[in-house]
Amino acid sequence: MNSHRKAFTLIELLVVIAIIAILAAILFPVFAQAKVAAKKTACLSNTKQYLTGTHMYLADFDDRFPIVQYRNTYDANPLMPDQTVGNICQPYMKSLKILTSPGSSIGDQERDDTSPVPSSARPAYQQEQLKFNLGLKADYGQNTQYYSVMNYCGSTEPFRAVGTSQNQVQAPSESIYMVNSVWDRTSTGSPSGGGNWGLDPPCRYLPGFVDTFPPAACGPAFLRWWWGGWNPGSPLAWNVWGGVWPYHSQIANTGFSDSHAKAMRIPMLAAGCNVQNAWGGFIFDRSAYLWDLE
């Protein structure tokens, strides 16, 4: 009895190809979502490690949070180096990679090239300047107005920053210390340059213009350093959310001063606050507002 294998007909082959294509169309979005979820989880881990390093710093420095920037010169010259909060905490984190969110597509070179420091100023200490720039462009921005009070203090002392005492934070589990951040955006709104070492909160005042910011570092008569709050009137601006950036499908990983971290959407970050340009709105529910120290 003779037997032979029967080849696929053209129609059968097309049916198999169509089935594979349908399965691929179903599974590819699932794979993409799994990848986004994995990056969000890795970013949340970075946030937690950053917070752990910060609390180790607190133990060594009289329970005061690190200042957002040391000299405000943007210069890593070894004779008088500037440092940002991410650089200051490096001895406790032991990795600059912790400062970069896995959700960001921006590499170290772009973070370095967009520094305010001219490239001509760097050759003798390029590696140290790169470390500074990675701290400057960290994807985890400090809530500076409440945790690192800053002033331009005049010609005799142009810049001063004072870290907030841990004892001043009345509700550590409900006080935002750091959030995913952005340095700049392109004309189409995409992130560029990296992250931002300091952030502004969405609101500042209670009704009646009662200021919730801690006292200024060198007195109320001096200019305080800020970005000017959130900017919802310019949806493509880098500071539309005060420098906050949701790298993970509209989610920004957020760290609190008690060292816990969670994923949060922009409306959650603005809870209790009637957000207007340049702090024009008011905090209407302080128990829901997460940026101050209470």
C-alpha positions in Angstrom: 0.0 0.0 0.0 1.6 3.3 -1.1 1.3 6.3 1.0 2.6 9.9 0.7 2.4 13.0 2.7 -0.1 15.6 1.6 1.3 19.1 1.3 -0.5 22.2 2.6 -2.7 23.8 0.1 -2.4 27.5 -0.5 -5.7 28.2 1.3 -4.6 26.2 4.4 -1.3 28.0 4.5 -3.0 31.4 4.3 -5.4 30.3 7.1 -2.4 29.4 9.4 -0.7 32.7 8.6 -3.9 34.6 9.4 -4.2 32.8 12.7 -0.6 33.6 13.6 -1.2 37.3 12.7 -4.3 37.4 14.8 -2.5 35.9 17.8 0.4 38.3 17.3 -2.0 41.3 17.2 -3.6 40.1 20.5 -0.3 39.3 22.3 1.9 42.2 21.2 -0.1 44.8 23.3 0.0 42.4 26.2 3.8 42.1 25.9 4.1 45.9 25.6 2.0 46.4 28.7 4.1 43.9 30.6 7.2 45.8 29.6 5.8 49.1 30.8 4.7 47.4 34.1 8.2 46.0 34.5 9.8 49.4 34.0 7.4 51.0 36.5 8.3 48.4 39.1 12.0 48.9 38.5 11.5 52.7 38.8 9.6 52.2 42.0 12.5 50.1 43.3 14.9 53.0 42.4 12.6 55.4 44.3 12.7 53.2 47.4 16.5 52.8 47.2 16.8 56.6 46.9 14.6 57.1 50.0 16.6 54.5 51.9 19.8 56.4 51.1 18.2 59.6 52.1 17.2 58.2 55.5 20.8 56.9 56.0 21.9 60.5 55.3 19.5 61.8 57.9 21.0 59.5 60.5 24.5 61.1 59.9 23.4 64.7 59.6 21.3 65.6 62.6 18.1 64.4 61.1 18.1 67.1 58.4 17.2 66.4 54.8 19.8 67.0 52.2 19.7 70.4 50.5 18.8 70.4 46.8 22.0 72.0 45.7 25.2 72.9 47.5 26.7 75.9 45.7 24.5 76.8 42.8 27.6 77.1 40.5 26.8 74.0 38.3 30.5 73.4 38.3 32.3 70.2 39.4 35.7 71.8 39.7 37.4 69.7 42.3 38.7 72.8 44.1 35.2 74.0 45.0 32.7 71.4 43.6 29.0 72.0 43.4 26.7 69.1 44.3 23.0 68.3 43.9 20.9 66.3 46.3 21.4 63.2 44.2 25.2 63.6 44.4 25.1 64.4 48.1 23.3 61.1 48.8 25.7 59.0 46.6 27.8 57.7 49.5 24.6 56.0 50.7 23.1 54.9 47.3 26.5 53.9 45.8 25.1 54.0 42.2 24.3 56.9 39.9 22.0 54.5 38.0 19.5 54.8 40.8 19.0 58.5 39.7 17.7 57.4 36.2 14.2 56.0 35.8 13.9 52.8 33.6 10.9 54.6 32.1 13.0 57.3 30.5 14.6 56.8 27.1 17.1 59.6 27.7 20.7 58.4 28.0 23.6 59.8 30.0 25.1 61.6 27.0 22.0 63.8 26.5 21.8 64.5 30.2 25.5 65.6 30.1 25.3 67.7 26.9 22.3 69.8 28.0 24.0 70.9 31.2 24.1 74.7 31.9 27.9 74.3 32.2 29.6 75.0 28.8 31.5 72.0 27.4 34.7 74.2 27.2 34.6 74.4 31.0 34.8 70.6 31.5 37.9 68.9 30.0 40.1 68.8 33.1 37.4 67.1 35.2 35.0 65.7 32.7 34.1 62.6 34.7 33.3 64.6 37.8 31.2 67.0 35.8 29.3 64.1 34.3 28.5 62.8 37.8 27.2 66.2 38.7 25.1 66.5 35.6 23.5 63.1 36.2 22.6 64.4 39.7 21.3 67.6 38.2 19.2 65.7 35.6 18.0 63.0 38.0 14.6 61.5 37.2 13.6 61.8 40.8 13.0 65.5 41.8 13.0 66.7 45.4 10.1 68.6 46.8 12.4 71.5 47.3 10.1 74.3 48.6 9.3 72.2 51.7 12.5 70.1 52.2 15.3 72.4 51.0 14.5 76.1 51.7 16.5 78.3 49.4 17.3 82.0 49.0 19.5 84.3 46.9 20.8 86.2 49.9 22.5 89.2 48.3 26.1 90.0 47.2 27.8 88.8 50.4 26.2 85.4 50.3 24.5 84.9 46.9 23.0 81.5 47.7 21.9 79.6 50.8 19.9 76.4 51.2 18.8 74.8 54.5 17.6 71.2 54.8 14.4 70.7 56.7 14.6 68.9 60.0 12.9 65.5 60.1 11.1 66.7 63.3 9.3 69.4 61.3 7.5 66.8 59.1 4.3 66.3 61.1 2.8 63.6 58.8 5.7 61.7 57.2 3.6 59.1 55.5 1.5 61.8 53.8 4.2 64.2 52.8 5.7 63.9 49.3 9.5 64.1 49.3 10.3 63.2 45.7 8.5 62.5 42.4 9.5 61.4 38.9 10.6 64.6 37.0 11.5 66.1 33.7 14.2 68.6 32.6 12.6 69.9 29.4 10.3 69.0 26.6 10.4 69.2 22.8 7.9 71.3 20.8 5.7 68.2 20.6 5.7 67.7 24.3 8.1 64.7 24.5 10.6 64.7 27.5 14.1 65.8 26.7 17.3 66.4 28.6 16.6 64.0 31.4 14.9 64.7 34.8 15.0 67.6 37.2 16.7 67.7 40.6 14.1 70.0 42.1 10.3 70.3 41.8 7.6 72.8 42.7 4.3 71.9 44.4 1.0 72.5 42.7 -0.3 75.0 45.4 1.3 77.2 48.0 -1.4 79.2 49.8 -4.3 78.5 52.1 -7.4 80.7 51.5 -6.6 84.2 52.5 -3.0 83.8 51.1 -1.7 82.1 54.2 1.7 80.7 53.0 2.4 77.1 53.8 6.1 77.3 52.8 8.6 77.1 55.6 10.4 80.4 56.5 12.9 81.5 53.9 16.6 80.6 54.5 17.9 84.2 54.9 14.8 86.1 55.6 11.6 87.1 53.9 13.2 90.2 52.3 15.3 88.1 50.0 14.4 86.4 46.7 13.4 82.8 47.2 14.4 80.3 44.5 11.6 78.6 42.6 10.2 77.6 39.2 6.9 79.4 39.9 4.6 76.5 40.6 2.6 74.4 38.1 1.7 75.8 34.7 -1.5 74.1 33.6 -2.2 76.9 31.1 0.7 75.7 29.0 0.1 72.0 28.4 3.3 71.5 26.5 5.5 73.4 28.9 8.2 71.5 30.9 6.7 72.8 34.1 3.0 72.1 33.3 3.2 70.0 36.5 6.0 71.9 38.2 8.6 69.5 36.8 6.8 66.3 37.7 6.7 63.8 34.8 4.6 60.6 34.5 7.0 58.2 32.7 4.8 55.1 33.2 1.5 55.4 31.3 0.4 58.6 33.1 1.9 57.4 36.4 4.7 59.1 38.3 6.5 57.1 41.0 6.4 59.1 44.2 8.5 58.8 47.4 7.2 60.0 50.9 9.3 61.3 53.7 8.7 58.1 55.8 10.5 56.3 53.0 7.6 54.5 51.4 7.0 54.8 47.7 3.9 54.5 45.5 2.8 55.0 41.9 0.5 58.0 41.5 -1.4 59.8 38.7 -1.2 63.5 38.3 -4.7 64.2 39.7 -3.7 62.3 42.9 -0.6 64.5 43.2 -2.8 67.6 43.0 -5.3 66.4 45.6 -6.7 69.1 47.9 -5.5 71.9 45.7 -7.2 74.1 43.1 -4.3 74.2 40.7 -3.8 77.5 38.8 -0.8 79.0 37.1 2.0 80.3 39.3 0.4 79.2 42.6 -2.8 81.2 41.8 -5.0 78.5 43.3 -5.6 77.6 46.9 -5.2 74.5 49.1 -8.9 73.8 49.9 -8.3 70.5 51.8 -5.1 70.4 53.7 -5.7 66.8 54.9 -5.7 65.7 51.3 -2.8 67.9 50.1 0.4 65.8 50.1 3.2 68.3 49.4 3.4 70.3 52.7 4.8 69.0 56.0 1.5 68.6 57.8 
